[in-house]
Structures are given as structure tokens and as C-alpha cells.
């Protein structure tokens, strides 16, 4: 690669030289090299590229269905970072699959490893605020009863939106099939906690308790509300959601 010389800069191909402009500077290089779509699909040397495409596509579909399965907890969470972080989570878990051949590695096998489970268990869909960290620290989740118990938590110690009068807390149990991408979600009634109350203890249990048939994921949702009349109204941009645990 060399810089173009002369009073003008051009872009395009003349003979066997490529001319192009980057950040206002003209460059030139010998034409050729690179890969076209046909080469990627057919050349044996491009098999690693095809393998990466296959695994990336599988993780992308999984990420979409996983988000949809947990949509009641993720409504209001937006932005490219949200989607890219979840994609990176599944790519990282997929890479832990030491059984499948390259190109067929998958999240289901990655979750058979301790490290894979820990990556999921430690995942937060939103920023880990002091409030979220405190709630999960004070919480104990029991898979047998599917019960989240939060003990001696004092909401008045934490920062909150100016209009907030209550924190709404919800537990969800997701049963997710990594093969078919089918799922079911059982959710607890929302527990409303006065933001000005002192130390308190409570528990959350789904309306319907069922043992997960496939892979179970416990999710904890946190939202701020204000009382208008006799109704709880959700405040915008006040969402928190974390993974509490997953089955073995």
C-alpha cells in the first residue's frame, strides 16, 4: 500500500492497481487478493470462515428467541449495547463446547460446563446498579420451591428516580429448550415495596410452580413505579433485570 502522488486523488481500479481514499488521503495498492462470496462458499481454505458464520448464525437466532422468551422482563431495555452484550454472552458460552466439531459448537453444550453456567448466572441484562446488587445480595433463591427470599433489605438507602414511590419486584422462571428454541415462562405477582420503608423481608414465588423440563433460568426484574390515584404507574427508563440462577 502506498500513497497517491499528484494534484488529484482518485478512487477505483486502473489496470492492476486499486486506488482508494481513506480519511481524505489517497492510497493505491495492487489489485487482487481478498475473497468474494463464491470463494467463501467453495474454497477449502475458507472452511474456518464458514464454520464461524454457522456458529454466529446459530447464536444470533438463539439470542433473539431468548430475548422474546423473557420479554416481560426486558420491555423498555433498548440500544445496540443491550443486544450486542447478550450476543457476546452466547458466543462466549458456545466457545466452551469442547465436544462438538468446529462449526457445530453450541450454547447447550457450553452450558454443560461450570464456566458456562457461571457466565449465565452472573449475567445482568442492565447495568449492575447498587440497588440491583443489594437486592441480589440480600436474596436467596431456592429451586425446589422456586422461591426468592429477600431478607433485611432497606430501600430507603438507595438512589431512586424523583417521582418514584415504589419499587416493583418480580421473579420469573424460564424453561428454555435450546434445541427447538421453544420456551415457557412462569412469573410471580409483582411485589411493591415503598421506597421510604425501612428494613423489610419478603419472598416471591411464581403463580404456577413447575419443574423445568429443559433448562431452567431464574430471572429477577426490578422497576420503579409512582402511585397515581389508586394505580401503580411504571416510570420510563427505570428497568433492571438479572439472572439469579440456572439449573444444572
Secondary structure, 3 states (H helix, E strand, C coil): CEECCCCCCCCEEECCEEEEEECCEEEEEECCCCCCHHHHHHCHHHHHHHHHHHHHHHHHHHHHHHHHHCHHHHCCCCCHHHHHHHHHHHHHHHCCCCCCCCCCCCHHHHCCCHHHHHHHHCCECCCCCHHHHHHHHCEEEECCCCEEEEEEECHHHCCCCCCCCEEEEEEEEEEECCCCCCEEEEEECCEEEECCCCCEEEEEEECCCCCCCCEEEEEEEEEEEEEECCEEEEEEEEEEEEEEEECC
